[in-house]
C-alpha cells in the first residue's frame, strides 16, 4: 500500500534539533536514589560463552605483534603455553584459563576501549591529516591512552555519532559490506523533498557502485519539508549524500542520530563517552 505522506500522525522520526532540558530520572534502590544508566533502554544481551581462540590471535590481541609475526614466534619456539613450548601452528587456547608466555612474561589480552563521539563539523575521520585539520582523535584525547581507530567514516561536514575502538575484530565485522547496521540520519536539503523521490529512495537507486535504498524515510516532525529523517542499513561510502545528489538535491547538513543500538541522547555535540558493558555486549551480538 502506498504511503500517505500527508497523514497527521507523527512520522517515525522526530526533530532532533536543540536538546531540551529534561529532568534526570531517578530510581530507588536500597533506600538511596540512583541515576538510571544511559543504556537502560537496552535489554541485557545474551551472555556469550568464552570460546577457545587461535594462539596467534591471542598473541596479537596482547599487543605483541601481528598474527603473521606471531606465527613466526611460535615456529621459532619463543612461545610457551602452560609451561610447554609450542611450535605447532593452529593451536587453540582458552583466554583466562591457559597461561601464554613470551620472553618469560605472562601475556594478557589488550584492554579493549570503546568511545562514542558526537562529531562536530569541520573534523576529519582519519588518524592524521597532512593539512593539519582537526581529526576525531583530537576530540577524545582525554578518553584513553590506548590507540583507538574510528569504525567507519563520516564526512568532514557530517555530524553525529561515530565509534572509536581498539577492538580490531569488532571493527572488521561492523565495517564489512555484508554487515547491515541500521543508522538514522537527519538531513537538511536545499529544497523540499518530493513524495515521488521518497518512494524512489525506498525502492532503491542505481548508483555507480550498485543499488542503494533506505529502510524508512519521512519528513521531520514540525519542521519544513526540506528536513528529512531516514533510516538506512547500507554500508556504502557516502550513501545518504549520494542518493540525494542523484535526485538533484544538495545536502546542506547531515547528522547521524543513531548507530546500531547507540544513540546520542545526553551526548552534546563535540563530547564523548565510553560505552558500558551492556552496549558493548549488544555491539558484539550485531
C-alpha positions in Angstrom: 0.0 0.0 0.0 1.4 3.4 -1.0 2.3 5.5 2.0 0.3 8.7 2.6 2.9 11.3 3.5 0.3 13.9 4.4 -1.2 11.9 7.3 -1.4 13.9 10.5 0.3 11.2 12.6 3.8 11.7 13.8 6.5 10.2 11.5 8.9 7.6 12.8 11.5 10.3 13.1 11.1 13.5 15.2 13.1 16.7 15.2 16.4 16.3 16.9 17.5 19.9 16.9 18.5 21.8 20.1 18.2 19.4 23.0 15.6 20.2 25.6 16.4 20.3 29.3 15.0 17.2 30.9 14.8 16.1 34.4 17.1 13.2 35.1 15.1 10.2 36.1 15.9 8.5 39.4 15.2 5.1 40.8 15.2 4.0 44.3 17.5 1.1 45.4 18.3 0.2 48.9 16.9 3.4 50.2 19.3 5.5 48.1 18.4 7.4 44.9 20.4 6.3 41.9 20.7 7.6 38.3 19.4 5.4 35.6 22.3 4.3 33.3 22.4 5.5 29.7 21.9 2.0 28.3 18.8 1.2 30.4 16.8 1.4 27.2 18.7 -1.8 26.1 17.8 -5.2 27.5 20.6 -7.4 28.8 22.4 -9.0 25.9 22.7 -12.8 25.9 25.8 -13.9 27.8 28.5 -15.2 25.4 30.4 -18.3 26.4 34.2 -17.9 26.4 35.5 -20.0 23.5 39.0 -21.1 22.5 40.9 -18.9 20.1 44.0 -19.5 18.0 47.2 -18.8 19.7 48.5 -16.4 17.1 45.3 -14.3 17.5 45.7 -14.2 21.3 49.3 -13.0 20.9 48.2 -10.3 18.5 45.4 -9.3 20.9 48.0 -8.9 23.6 49.7 -6.2 21.5 52.9 -8.2 20.9 52.8 -8.2 17.1 50.6 -9.0 14.2 49.1 -12.5 13.7 51.6 -13.2 10.9 54.6 -12.3 13.1 53.0 -14.3 15.9 53.2 -17.4 13.6 57.0 -16.8 13.3 57.4 -16.5 17.1 55.5 -19.8 17.5 57.6 -21.5 14.8 60.8 -20.4 16.5 59.8 -21.9 19.8 59.5 -18.5 21.6 56.0 -19.1 22.9 55.0 -21.2 25.9 51.5 -22.3 26.8 51.1 -23.6 30.4 54.9 -24.0 30.7 55.3 -26.0 27.4 57.0 -24.7 24.3 54.6 -24.6 21.4 55.8 -24.8 17.8 52.7 -26.2 16.1 50.5 -23.9 14.0 46.8 -23.6 14.6 46.9 -24.4 18.4 43.9 -23.0 20.3 43.9 -21.7 23.8 41.3 -20.6 26.3 41.8 -17.0 27.3 41.7 -16.5 31.1 42.5 -20.2 31.7 45.6 -21.1 29.7 48.8 -19.1 30.5 50.8 -17.9 27.5 54.4 -16.8 28.0 56.7 -14.7 25.8 60.2 -13.9 27.0 59.3 -15.0 30.5 56.3 -12.8 30.8 52.7 -13.8 31.0 50.7 -12.3 28.2 47.4 -10.6 28.9 44.9 -9.6 26.2 45.0 -5.8 25.4 42.2 -3.9 27.2 39.6 -3.0 24.7 38.3 0.5 24.8 35.0 1.8 23.1 34.5 5.5 22.9 31.4 7.1 21.4 31.8 10.6 19.9 29.2 13.1 18.8 31.3 14.5 16.0 31.1 18.2 15.3 31.6 19.9 11.8 35.0 20.5 10.3 36.5 17.4 11.8 38.2 14.7 9.7 37.6 11.0 10.4 41.2 9.9 9.9 44.1 9.1 12.1 46.1 12.0 10.8 45.7 14.9 8.3 48.7 16.3 6.3 46.8 19.6 6.1 46.8 20.0 9.9 43.0 20.0 10.2 41.3 18.7 13.3 40.7 14.9 13.4 38.4 12.8 15.6 41.3 11.8 17.8 41.7 15.4 18.9 38.2 15.3 20.4 38.8 12.2 22.5 42.5 12.5 23.5 41.5 12.5 27.2 39.3 9.4 26.9 42.1 6.8 26.8 45.8 6.2 26.4 45.1 3.2 24.1 45.4 3.8 20.3 41.9 3.6 19.0 40.5 3.8 15.5 37.2 5.1 14.0 34.6 2.5 13.0 33.7 3.6 9.5 33.7 7.3 8.4 31.8 10.5 8.5 32.4 13.3 6.0 34.2 16.4 7.3 30.9 18.4 7.5 28.7 15.4 8.6 28.0 15.5 12.3 26.8 12.9 14.8 27.7 9.5 16.2 31.0 7.7 15.4 32.5 4.9 17.4 36.3 4.6 18.1 37.9 1.4 19.5 41.0 -0.7 19.5 38.9 -3.9 19.1 40.0 -4.7 15.6 37.8 -7.8 15.3 34.7 -5.8 16.1 35.7 -3.1 13.7 36.2 -5.6 10.9 32.8 -7.1 11.5 30.9 -3.8 11.8 32.5 -2.4 8.6 32.1 -5.5 6.5 29.9 -4.8 3.4 27.6 -7.7 4.4 27.0 -6.3 7.9 23.8 -4.2 7.7 23.9 -2.0 10.7 20.9 0.4 11.0 21.7 4.1 11.2 19.3 7.0 11.5 20.2 10.4 9.9 18.6 13.8 9.8 19.3 15.7 6.6 18.6 19.3 5.7 18.2 19.8 1.9 18.4 22.9 -0.2 14.7 22.4 -1.2 11.7 20.2 -0.1 11.9 16.5 -0.9 9.0 15.3 -3.1 6.9 12.2 -2.2 7.9 10.7 -5.5 11.6 10.9 -4.6 10.9 9.5 -1.2 9.3 6.4 -2.8 12.3 6.1 -5.2 14.7 6.1 -2.3 12.6 3.3 -0.6 12.6 1.3 -3.8 16.3 1.8 -4.4 18.5 4.0 -6.6 21.1 2.6 -9.0 24.3 4.4 -8.1 27.8 3.8 -9.6 28.5 1.0 -7.0 25.1 -0.7 -7.1 21.6 -0.4 -5.8 21.2 1.6 -2.6 17.9 2.0 -0.7 16.7 3.4 2.6 14.7 1.4 5.1 12.5 4.3 6.2 12.1 7.9 5.3 9.8 10.8 6.3 9.7 14.5 6.9 11.0 15.6 10.3 8.0 16.3 12.6 7.1 20.0 12.9 9.8 21.2 10.5 9.8 22.4 6.9 9.8 19.6 4.3 13.4 20.0 3.4 14.2 18.5 6.8 14.3 14.7 6.3 14.7 11.8 8.7 15.8 8.4 7.3 16.9 5.0 8.4 19.5 3.1 6.3 21.4 -0.1 6.6 23.7 0.2 3.7 27.4 0.4 4.5 28.3 2.0 1.2 30.5 5.1 1.4 28.6 8.4 1.5 25.4 6.5 0.6 23.0 9.1 2.0 24.5 12.2 0.3 25.0 10.4 -3.0 21.3 9.3 -3.0 20.1 12.9 -2.5 22.6 14.2 -5.1 21.5 11.6 -7.6 18.0 13.0 -7.3 19.1 16.6 -7.7 19.3 17.8 -4.1 22.1 19.5 -2.2 22.7 18.3 1.3 23.2 21.4 3.4 23.7 19.4 6.7 23.7 15.7 7.7 23.6 14.4 11.2 23.9 10.7 12.3 21.5 10.3 15.2 21.8 6.6 15.9 24.4 4.0 15.1 23.1 0.4 15.7 21.8 0.4 19.3 23.7 3.5 20.2 22.0 7.0 20.4 23.3 10.5 21.1 20.9 11.2 23.9 22.7 13.1 26.6 25.8 13.4 24.5 26.2 17.1 23.3 28.0 17.9 20.0 31.8 17.5 20.3 31.6 15.4 23.5 32.4 11.7 24.0 31.6 9.0 26.5 32.8 5.4 26.9 30.3 2.6 26.2 29.1 0.5 29.2 29.2 -3.3 29.2 25.6 -3.7 28.1 26.2 -1.5 25.0 29.4 -3.4 24.1 27.5 -6.7 24.5 24.9 -5.6 22.0 27.5 -4.5 19.5 29.2 -7.9 19.7 25.8 -9.5 19.0 25.2 -7.5 15.8 
